[in-house]
Amino acid sequence: MTYPPYFTERENLDNFLCIYTLSGRGRLIYRGQEYVLEKGDFFFINCMERHLYQCDGPKWDFLWFHFKGANAAGYFEEATRRSFHVVRFEDTDGIEGRIRQMFSLLREKEAFSDVLISRIITDILTEVIIRNTETGTMLSPMPQLIRDVMRVIEKKYRDEISLDFLSASYNISKYHLSREFKKYTGQNIHEYQISLRLNYAKELLRRSDETVEEIAYSCGMNNVSHFISLFKSREHKTPLQYRRDWMGDQQQTGPV
């Protein structure tokens, strides 16, 4: 909760910012325009550009998160292709719940928290893009089937899970399942499992003294060379380099 004269004015920050208004009233100044922010309003901006947001009433309560990543600029470009907009969400859209779920995942630091947080951010930004189109078409909700399949993979990501097994378990064509899973998650089933395994590996590299070979086996990957190759292709550094960089950051900043 914020009260007058609260404001933040910045630029040249290498990340993106999203703010969702819970209650009260705020004001955003961005790209030479002013926007009044009321309950349900959501904005997504590039923090390299000058921006100012402030409490514009007796109080202003909001949720916010900064993020960056390989696809962040692409989402922003698509969201602002026609022009920049503040987007209005209704309570039924569940935006508040999804943002709070991200905060919970950050606190819990589960093995695949990063993957789940990335998925939530992607879902929210995709809705922003859709709402900024001329048609204003709404995204259809994720089917229960896809949610169920995701939970199975999240519980058994260290085991071998084939598309054939999943399609047989849910009595659905594997081609239809593969297409629908990619449609709603942005990844195919194999890529999603690999992401969960590598996220667990990063957690072990940060929090344990296990060797790279032990970590590979713990993640369900028996070919250590393949594990190292996959890790390097996704993180742009080897597992040992990742661990050394993490330890170096911890020594500079202290324990988290």
Buried (B, 14 or more C-beta within 10 A) or exposed (E): EBEEEBBEEEEEBEEBBBBBBBEBBBBBBBBEEEBEBBBBBBBBBBBBEEBBBBBBBEBBBBBEBEBEEEEBEEBBEBBBEEEBBBBEBEEEBBBBEBBEBBEEBEEEEBBBBBBBBBBBBBBBBBBBBBBBEEEEEEEEEBEEBBEEBBEBBBEBBBEEBEBEBBBEEEEBEBEEBBEBBBEBBBBBBEEBBBBBBBBBBBBBBBEEEBEBEEBBBBBBBEEBEEBBEBBBEBBEEBBEBBBEEBEEEEEEEEEE
